[in-house]
Amino acid sequence: MTEKMTTSDQPHEGHKDPDPSEPLNAQEQAPQASAYARSEATYIDKLSMWAQSENGIAFLAALGLFLFFGTLWLVNDEIVNANQKPQVAASADQQNALQADLDAVDPVLALIKGAPVTLSSIEEYARQSGALAEDERLTAVEAIEKNLVAELVDQRLLAMAAREKGVAQKPDVQKRLAVAQERILSAAMLDAEMDALVTDDVIREIYNQQRTALAQGDEVLARHIVLEDAKTAVDLMNALNQGVEFEDVVETFSDDRATKFKGGNLGYFTYSMVERPLAEAAFNTKIGEYAELFQTSKGWHILQVQGRRPVRPPSFKSSKPRIEQFLQLKAVEVTTQKLREEGEVVFATIQKVEPAKDENVANVASEEAASEEKTNEETLDKDKEPME
């Protein structure tokens, strides 16, 4: 049987069913908020109980460690990226630049705050330190392998630090720098003067003069025996004239250690190369004969002439170093003498003062000498007395 709706159950005019899309009013929201709060509280209680359980504690501990190390890794990665990436890029650029310069005429082998350290500067450092001869050259590979690049870099860094920290301004350092500067400048000045005075034309002119002079004379080949006393020299000369072989006696009797083990051979020599008595004896004796006995500062000589020939001048190539050295020494002498005169140099002299003699000491010495002389006279007189 169908129930009839009462007037209260029937929808009154103007009534609408609620629209889910429309917001609830305050009265409608209150019951729902209360239900959500109770549900959230229940969830938190359950989570708290789980967290206090054995599984919950283990999980949370593992999670804490994971977060801790993960944070450290991220921070470290940021620091490395911030500090290293620009440096790696700069280093790569520098290495590419240095690699490219290795093929240059004067390659750059290092950089100090952007300033180049070239191969030529390393060569000069090596020469000054004695690691490289004056006529030697250095390659980039050798400079690196011999650690010369690192040595020069360290030296420059130390010098830079000395200037920055005021060490270079200390009085003793300033004195040493002044002396080093004067030494370098004086050497450079002499080099400039020698370059001007010692030329190939001058060397050639001197060589031609010497060659002309040498071509006018002869040179003699001889051998000798040097003896300490004249009597031994006479006896040995007689033995040689009677047929004793020169080779059999030279090593035994000669006092000239430079030639006695070489058969007494003096080689070829010119008149001006030996002492005058030896030159006169050699150049006045025929080939194969013995010269008259003569004496030099070394002793008495028995000399036999073995050959004679016109002087053969040395070649220009072999003479050039000797002439060049002579001219260099002459250039130093001329330059320094000229500068002394221009500089009005006056050298101090030191007058030696004889120490004062002690009169007492002199008197004692005189008395001792007189006493000794008297004793000697008495001894002589006693020796002259006739024996009984």
C-alpha positions in Angstrom: 0.0 0.0 0.0 1.4 3.2 -1.0 2.0 5.6 1.8 1.0 9.1 1.2 3.5 11.7 1.8 2.6 14.2 4.4 2.8 17.8 3.9 6.1 17.9 5.7 7.7 15.2 3.6 6.8 16.7 0.4 9.2 19.2 -1.1 8.0 22.6 -0.7 7.9 25.0 -3.5 11.2 26.4 -4.4 13.3 23.5 -2.9 16.4 22.2 -4.7 18.6 19.1 -4.2 22.1 19.9 -3.1 24.8 20.3 -5.9 28.0 18.5 -5.1 30.0 21.1 -7.0 28.8 23.9 -4.7 30.8 24.6 -1.5 29.3 23.6 1.8 28.2 26.2 4.2 29.7 26.4 7.7 27.1 24.2 9.3 27.6 21.5 6.7 31.5 21.7 6.9 31.8 21.2 10.6 30.7 17.5 10.8 33.1 16.6 7.9 36.1 18.4 9.4 35.5 16.6 12.7 35.5 13.3 10.9 38.8 14.1 9.0 40.5 15.1 12.2 39.6 11.9 13.9 40.9 9.9 10.9 44.2 11.8 10.9 44.7 11.3 14.6 44.1 7.6 14.2 46.7 7.5 11.4 49.3 9.4 13.4 48.8 7.1 16.4 49.3 4.0 14.2 52.4 5.6 12.6 53.8 6.5 16.0 53.3 2.9 17.2 55.0 1.5 14.0 57.9 3.9 14.4 58.5 2.6 17.9 58.4 -1.0 16.7 61.6 -2.9 15.7 60.9 -2.7 12.0 60.1 1.0 12.2 63.3 1.8 14.2 65.5 -0.1 11.6 63.8 1.6 8.7 64.1 5.1 10.1 67.8 4.5 11.0 68.6 3.4 7.4 66.7 6.3 6.0 68.6 8.7 8.2 72.0 7.3 7.1 70.9 7.5 3.4 69.9 11.1 3.8 73.1 12.0 5.7 75.5 10.5 3.1 73.4 11.7 0.2 73.6 15.3 1.5 77.4 15.0 1.9 77.8 13.7 -1.6 75.7 16.6 -3.0 77.6 19.2 -1.1 81.0 17.8 -2.0 80.0 17.5 -5.7 79.0 21.2 -5.6 82.3 22.2 -4.1 84.4 20.2 -6.6 82.4 21.6 -9.5 82.8 25.1 -8.2 86.6 24.9 -7.5 87.9 22.5 -10.1 86.0 23.0 -13.3 87.4 26.5 -14.0 91.0 25.4 -13.1 90.8 22.3 -15.4 89.6 24.5 -18.3 92.4 27.0 -17.7 95.0 24.3 -17.3 93.9 22.7 -20.6 94.1 26.1 -22.3 97.6 26.7 -21.0 98.8 23.2 -21.9 97.5 23.7 -25.5 99.3 27.1 -25.7 102.6 25.7 -24.4 102.4 22.7 -26.7 101.9 25.0 -29.6 104.9 27.1 -28.5 107.2 24.2 -28.4 107.7 24.5 -32.1 108.5 28.2 -32.0 112.0 29.7 -32.4 112.1 30.5 -28.6 109.5 28.2 -27.1 107.7 29.0 -23.8 108.3 26.1 -21.4 106.6 27.6 -18.3 104.4 30.4 -17.1 104.7 32.3 -13.9 101.6 34.4 -13.3 101.2 34.6 -17.0 104.8 35.7 -17.6 106.6 33.4 -20.1 109.8 31.4 -19.2 111.5 30.9 -22.6 114.1 28.4 -23.7 116.6 31.2 -24.3 116.4 32.4 -20.7 116.8 28.8 -19.5 119.9 28.5 -21.7 121.4 31.6 -20.2 120.6 30.3 -16.7 122.3 27.0 -17.5 125.5 28.7 -18.8 125.7 31.0 -15.8 125.3 28.0 -13.4 127.9 25.9 -15.3 125.4 23.3 -16.5 125.9 24.3 -20.1 129.1 25.2 -22.0 129.4 28.5 -23.8 129.2 26.9 -27.2 126.5 24.4 -26.4 122.8 24.7 -27.3 119.8 23.4 -25.4 116.7 21.8 -26.7 113.3 22.1 -25.1 113.2 18.4 -24.3 116.7 18.5 -22.7 115.7 21.6 -20.6 112.7 19.7 -19.2 114.5 16.3 -18.7 117.5 18.0 -16.9 115.1 19.8 -14.6 116.5 23.2 -15.7 113.0 24.6 -16.3 111.9 23.8 -12.7 115.2 25.2 -11.3 114.8 28.5 -13.2 111.1 28.8 -12.2 112.1 28.2 -8.5 114.8 30.8 -8.8 112.4 33.4 -10.2 109.8 32.7 -7.6 112.3 33.1 -4.8 113.5 36.4 -6.4 109.9 37.6 -6.7 109.2 36.7 -3.1 112.4 38.5 -2.0 111.2 41.7 -3.7 107.7 41.4 -2.4 108.8 40.8 1.2 111.5 43.5 1.2 114.5 41.1 1.4 115.9 42.8 -1.7 116.2 46.1 0.1 118.4 44.9 2.9 121.8 46.6 2.9 123.9 43.4 2.6 121.7 42.2 -0.3 122.0 45.6 -2.0 125.8 45.4 -1.8 125.8 41.9 -3.3 123.4 43.0 -6.1 125.7 46.0 -6.9 128.8 43.7 -7.1 126.9 41.2 -9.3 125.7 44.0 -11.5 129.2 45.5 -11.9 130.6 42.1 -12.7 128.0 41.5 -15.4 128.3 45.0 -16.9 132.1 44.9 -16.9 132.1 41.5 -18.7 129.6 42.9 -21.2 131.8 46.0 -21.8 134.9 43.8 -22.4 132.9 41.6 -24.8 131.9 44.7 -26.7 135.5 46.0 -26.9 136.8 42.6 -27.9 134.2 42.3 -30.6 135.4 45.6 -32.0 139.1 44.9 -31.7 139.4 41.2 -32.3 138.1 40.7 -35.9 138.9 38.2 -38.5 140.8 40.8 -40.5 143.0 41.7 -37.6 143.6 38.0 -36.8 144.5 37.3 -40.5 146.9 40.3 -40.6 148.8 39.0 -37.5 148.9 35.5 -38.9 150.5 36.8 -42.1 153.1 38.7 -40.2 154.1 35.7 -38.1 154.1 33.4 -41.2 156.5 35.8 -43.0 158.8 35.8 -40.0 158.7 32.1 -39.6 159.4 31.4 -43.3 162.8 33.1 -43.0 164.2 30.6 -40.6 164.8 26.9 -40.0 163.9 24.4 -37.4 166.2 21.7 -36.0 165.4 18.2 -34.9 167.6 17.1 -32.0 167.9 14.8 -29.0 169.9 15.3 -25.7 171.0 14.0 -22.4 171.0 16.3 -19.4 173.5 15.7 -16.6 174.0 17.4 -13.2 177.8 17.8 -13.3 180.4 18.5 -16.1 182.7 15.5 -15.3 179.9 13.0 -15.8 179.0 14.8 -19.1 182.6 14.6 -20.3 182.9 10.9 -19.5 179.6 10.1 -21.2 180.5 12.2 -24.2 183.8 10.2 -24.6 181.9 6.9 -24.4 179.4 8.1 -27.1 182.3 9.1 -29.4 183.8 5.6 -28.9 180.7 3.9 -30.1 178.3 3.6 -27.2 174.7 3.8 -28.5 172.8 6.9 -27.4 169.6 4.9 -26.8 171.5 2.7 -24.3 172.5 5.5 -22.0 169.8 8.2 -22.2 167.3 6.5 -20.0 169.9 5.6 -17.4 171.8 8.9 -17.1 169.6 11.8 -18.3 168.1 14.0 -15.6 165.4 15.4 -18.0 162.4 13.4 -17.0 160.3 15.0 -19.8 162.5 13.4 -22.5 164.6 10.5 -21.0 161.8 8.0 -21.5 161.3 9.2 -25.1 164.9 8.6 -26.2 165.9 12.2 -25.3 163.9 13.5 -28.3 163.2 17.2 -28.3 161.3 17.2 -31.6 161.6 20.1 -34.1 162.2 23.5 -32.6 163.0 27.0 -33.8 165.8 29.3 -32.4 163.4 31.3 -30.2 161.6 28.3 -28.7 164.5 27.1 -26.5 167.2 28.6 -24.2 169.9 30.5 -26.0 172.8 28.1 -25.2 170.8 25.2 -26.5 169.7 27.2 -29.6 173.2 28.2 -30.5 174.6 24.7 -30.0 171.8 23.1 -32.1 171.9 25.6 -35.0 175.7 25.5 -35.2 176.0 21.8 -35.4 175.8 19.6 -38.5 173.2 16.8 -38.9 174.4 13.6 -37.2 177.1 15.2 -35.1 177.3 16.0 -31.4 177.5 19.6 -30.2 180.2 20.8 -27.9 179.1 20.3 -24.2 177.2 23.3 -23.0 175.2 24.3 -19.8 171.7 25.7 -19.3 169.5 26.2 -16.3 168.7 22.5 -16.4 172.3 21.3 -16.3 175.0 20.0 -18.7 173.8 18.9 -22.2 175.0 16.3 -24.6 173.1 17.2 -27.8 173.0 15.4 -31.1 171.4 17.1 -34.2 169.2 14.7 -36.2 167.6 16.9 -38.8 167.0 20.4 -40.2 164.3 21.9 -42.4 162.8 25.2 -43.3 160.1 26.4 -40.9 156.7 25.3 -42.0 154.2 27.9 -40.8 151.2 26.5 -39.1 147.9 26.8 -40.9 145.5 29.7 -40.3 143.0 27.4 -38.8 145.4 26.0 -36.2 146.8 29.5 -35.4 143.5 31.4 -35.1 142.6 30.4 -31.5 146.1 31.3 -30.2 146.1 34.7 -32.0 142.5 35.3 -30.9 143.4 34.7 -27.3 146.4 37.0 -27.6 144.2 39.8 -29.0 141.6 39.3 -26.4 144.1 39.7 -23.6 145.5 42.7 -25.4 142.1 44.2 -25.7 141.5 43.8 -22.0 144.8 45.5 -21.2 144.2 48.4 -23.5 140.6 48.9 -22.4 141.3 48.9 -18.7 144.4 51.1 -19.0 142.4 53.6 -21.1 139.5 53.7 -18.5 142.0 54.1 -15.6 143.5 57.1 -17.3 140.0 58.6 -18.0 138.9 57.8 -14.5 141.9 59.5 -12.9 142.4 56.5 -10.8 144.8 56.8 -7.8 145.8 53.6 -6.0 146.7 53.7 -2.3 150.2 52.6 -1.2 151.1 50.9 2.0 154.4 51.8 3.6 155.9 48.9 5.5 157.1 49.7 9.0 160.0 47.7 10.3 159.3 46.5 13.8 161.5 48.2 16.5 164.4 46.1 17.6 164.7 45.3 21.3 168.1 46.5 22.4 168.3 44.0 25.2 167.7 41.1 22.8 170.3 42.5 20.4 172.9 42.8 23.3 172.3 39.3 24.5 172.7 37.9 20.9 175.9 39.9 20.5 177.3 38.6 23.7 176.4 35.0 22.8 178.1 35.4 19.4 181.2 36.8 21.0 181.3 34.0 23.6 180.9 31.4 20.9 183.8 32.9 18.8 186.0 33.0 21.9 185.3 29.3 22.5 186.2 28.4 19.0 189.5 30.3 19.2 190.4 28.5 22.4 189.6 25.2 20.8 191.8 26.0 17.8 194.7 27.1 20.0 194.4 23.9 22.1 194.6 21.8 18.9 197.8 23.6 17.9 199.6 22.7 21.2 202.2 20.0 20.8 201.2 16.7 22.3 203.5 15.5 25.2 
